[in-house]
Amino acid sequence: MAEALKVAPVPVPQLLFAEVRRFDLPDIDRHGAWFLPRFLKEFPHVNERAAIGFIKSCLYDNEYLFLFQEKAAALFQAVGSGSLEPQPIVWERFVWLQDPADAEQQKAAAMFYSRALKWAQQKGVDIVHVDNSTDVPRELIKVAAGRVFETAQAFLRVKSS
């Protein structure tokens, strides 16, 4: 009998396949130490009480996909695109890491984008806006979710700064 070919396993970084779960109420306490200060910094017009209220409102709303890993959190929102376009558009609201410079956390958090893409497909969405408020480099987003398209957007400022 021929001997079975023995192949050494390829080492895979542990965080690369970190479990991605929906954010739930107990996760506010679990991740709040690093997550809430970041939230309040990004949205300075919101106080801590309002931030927690907003987070709670997203948890069980089907228009939001709120995910977390051990050291990362992500929020995507399906928004109606208006009465002339029948399908909603998904917007990345944030993909944040406990340590934004950690390459392993970035690789792990890229998995949020593949989950968001599947969620959007289930909703019949054609467009997912990404790279708005993220700690994940665009190259890793491409690896996780495929090609990333770019467009320029023009706007008018209503209130002068």
C-alpha positions as CSV (number, residue, x, y, z in Angstrom):
1,M,0.0,0.0,0.0
2,A,1.1,3.5,-0.8
3,E,1.8,5.7,2.2
4,A,-0.5,8.6,2.6
5,L,1.0,11.9,1.6
6,K,1.6,14.0,4.6
7,V,1.2,17.8,4.1
8,A,2.1,20.2,6.8
9,P,-0.8,22.5,7.7
10,V,-0.4,26.1,6.6
11,P,-0.4,28.4,9.6
12,V,-3.4,30.7,9.6
13,P,-3.5,33.8,11.8
14,Q,-6.1,33.2,14.5
15,L,-7.8,36.6,14.0
16,L,-8.3,36.1,10.3
17,F,-11.3,33.9,10.9
18,A,-12.4,35.6,14.1
19,E,-16.1,35.0,14.8
20,V,-18.4,37.7,13.5
21,R,-21.6,38.0,15.4
22,R,-24.5,40.5,15.6
23,F,-24.0,43.1,18.3
24,D,-26.3,42.5,21.2
25,L,-27.2,44.3,24.4
26,P,-24.6,42.7,26.6
27,D,-21.9,43.6,24.1
28,I,-22.3,47.3,25.0
29,D,-20.8,46.5,28.4
30,R,-18.2,44.2,26.9
31,H,-16.9,46.6,24.2
32,G,-18.0,49.9,25.7
33,A,-14.5,50.7,27.2
34,W,-13.0,51.2,23.8
35,F,-16.0,51.6,21.6
36,L,-17.9,54.4,23.3
37,P,-15.0,56.9,23.5
38,R,-14.5,56.3,19.8
39,F,-18.2,56.8,19.1
40,L,-18.3,60.1,21.1
41,K,-15.1,61.3,19.3
42,E,-16.5,60.6,15.9
43,F,-19.9,62.1,16.7
44,P,-19.1,65.0,19.1
45,H,-22.7,66.4,19.0
46,V,-23.9,63.2,20.8
47,N,-23.5,62.7,24.5
48,E,-22.9,59.3,26.1
49,R,-26.6,58.7,27.0
50,A,-27.8,59.5,23.5
51,A,-25.0,57.3,22.0
52,I,-26.1,54.3,24.1
53,G,-29.7,55.0,23.1
54,F,-28.8,55.1,19.5
55,I,-26.8,51.9,19.8
56,K,-29.7,50.1,21.5
57,S,-32.1,51.3,18.8
58,C,-29.9,49.7,16.1
59,L,-29.6,46.3,17.7
60,Y,-33.0,44.8,16.7
61,D,-33.8,47.0,13.7
62,N,-33.7,45.1,10.4
63,E,-32.5,48.2,8.6
64,Y,-29.2,48.0,10.5
65,L,-26.5,45.3,10.5
66,F,-24.5,45.8,13.7
67,L,-21.7,43.3,14.0
68,F,-18.8,42.7,16.3
69,Q,-15.7,40.6,16.8
70,E,-13.5,40.4,19.9
71,K,-11.7,43.6,19.0
72,A,-13.8,45.3,16.3
73,A,-17.3,46.6,15.6
74,A,-19.2,47.5,12.4
75,L,-22.4,49.2,11.6
76,F,-24.1,49.1,8.2
77,Q,-27.5,50.7,7.4
78,A,-30.0,50.1,4.6
79,V,-31.5,53.4,3.6
80,G,-34.3,54.0,1.2
81,S,-33.1,55.7,-1.9
82,G,-36.2,57.7,-2.6
83,S,-39.5,57.1,-4.3
84,L,-38.0,57.1,-7.8
85,E,-35.6,54.3,-7.0
86,P,-37.2,51.1,-5.7
87,Q,-34.2,49.6,-3.9
88,P,-32.5,50.8,-0.8
89,I,-28.7,51.5,-0.6
90,V,-26.5,50.2,2.2
91,W,-24.1,52.6,3.9
92,E,-21.2,51.7,6.0
93,R,-21.6,53.8,9.1
94,F,-18.4,52.6,10.7
95,V,-16.0,49.7,10.9
96,W,-13.8,50.4,13.9
97,L,-11.0,48.4,15.6
98,Q,-9.9,48.5,19.2
99,D,-6.4,49.2,17.9
100,P,-6.8,50.8,14.4
101,A,-3.1,50.2,13.6
102,D,-3.1,46.5,14.3
103,A,-2.7,44.6,11.0
104,E,-4.2,41.4,12.4
105,Q,-7.3,43.2,13.6
106,Q,-7.6,44.8,10.2
107,K,-7.5,41.5,8.4
108,A,-10.1,40.0,10.8
109,A,-12.4,43.0,10.5
110,A,-12.3,42.8,6.7
111,M,-14.7,39.9,7.2
112,F,-17.4,42.4,8.2
113,Y,-17.6,43.5,4.5
114,S,-18.3,40.0,3.2
115,R,-21.1,39.7,5.8
116,A,-22.5,43.1,4.8
117,L,-22.4,42.1,1.2
118,K,-24.4,38.9,1.9
119,W,-26.9,40.9,4.0
120,A,-27.3,43.4,1.2
121,Q,-27.9,40.7,-1.3
122,Q,-30.6,39.2,0.9
123,K,-32.3,42.6,0.9
124,G,-32.1,42.9,-2.9
125,V,-29.7,45.8,-2.6
126,D,-27.4,46.7,-5.6
127,I,-25.0,49.2,-3.9
128,V,-23.1,49.1,-0.6
129,H,-21.2,52.3,0.1
130,V,-17.9,51.5,1.9
131,D,-14.7,53.2,3.1
132,N,-16.6,56.0,4.8
133,S,-15.5,55.6,8.5
134,T,-13.3,52.5,8.6
135,D,-10.0,51.3,10.1
136,V,-9.8,48.6,7.4
137,P,-7.5,49.4,4.4
138,R,-9.3,49.4,1.1
139,E,-7.1,46.6,-0.2
140,L,-8.4,44.3,2.6
141,I,-12.0,45.3,1.8
142,K,-11.3,44.2,-1.8
143,V,-10.0,40.9,-0.6
144,A,-13.0,40.3,1.6
145,A,-15.8,41.6,-0.7
146,G,-14.5,42.0,-4.2
147,R,-14.0,45.0,-6.5
148,V,-14.5,48.4,-4.9
149,F,-15.9,51.0,-7.4
150,E,-15.3,54.7,-7.0
151,T,-17.4,57.7,-7.9
152,A,-17.1,61.5,-7.3
153,Q,-20.0,63.2,-5.5
154,A,-20.8,66.8,-5.8
155,F,-22.7,68.7,-3.0
156,L,-23.7,72.1,-1.9
157,R,-22.9,73.4,1.6
158,V,-26.0,74.9,3.2
159,K,-24.4,76.2,6.3
160,S,-21.1,78.0,6.2
161,S,-18.5,77.0,8.8
